[in-house]
Amino acid sequence: GAVVSQHPSRVICKSGTSVKIECRSLDFQATTMFWYRQFPKKSLMLMATSNEGSKATYEQGVEKDKFLINHASLTLSTLTVTSAHPEDSSFYICSAPPGLATNEQFFGPGTRLTVL
Amino acid sequence: QKEVEQDPGPLSVPEGAIVSLNCTYSNSAFQYFMWYRQYSRKGPELLMYTYSSGNKEDGRFTAQVDKSSKYISLFIRDSQPSDSATYLCAEGNQFYFGTGTSLTVIP
């Protein structure tokens, strides 16, 4: 089946630094990828929809300048948490549909971010 | 070995069928498990959250955890076309996710 990878799986950084998280579709092309954030014991929160070759679409309440998304190719989307603060510590996960005419969704394994 | 493994599907069933969605996990220390449902182009929604072994029922949905075999299941009774979605299992503490199973319920 289709595989989505994320890198890194865990990252610890100092407050004020920026962190880049990569999401890759390994055996299919993804014109669209989705970025989520997981809070403990809560549902995944959709942050934004990443579109290859165009600007990402952010959900209400998500700061565009804080969470920069770049979908540079059909197999790679990146989420950059800029000037990270401890409250940004969370679990970030991406997903991608393997095609346009499908409701399938493949999830990456997630990235745990800890900001000190 | 992945921490949480999920049957990849896709799964296609007739309306009214009982659907069984399954995952296995590797770490016996895992205690919390979650099931998400995601409709196309939407964010996932948390369906059920379970802690202990046994069954937890919510309407047509039953989540089952068998810690002896490290097996978690989601059963959907009287499946409806509106149940067509991707279902995702996850460990609820470290957030290890399965890869999702696409379900289509045919009218």
Interface residues (C-beta under 8 A of the other chain):
Chain A: G1 V3 V4 F34 Y36 Q38 K41 K42 S43 L44 M45 L46 E59 F91 I93 S95 P97 T102 N103 E104 Q105 F106 F107 P109 G110 R112
Chain B: K2 P8 G9 P10 Y32 Y36 Q38 Y39 S40 K42 G43 P44 E45 L46 Y49 S84 A85 T86 L88 G92 F95 Y96 F97 G98 T99 G100 S102 T104
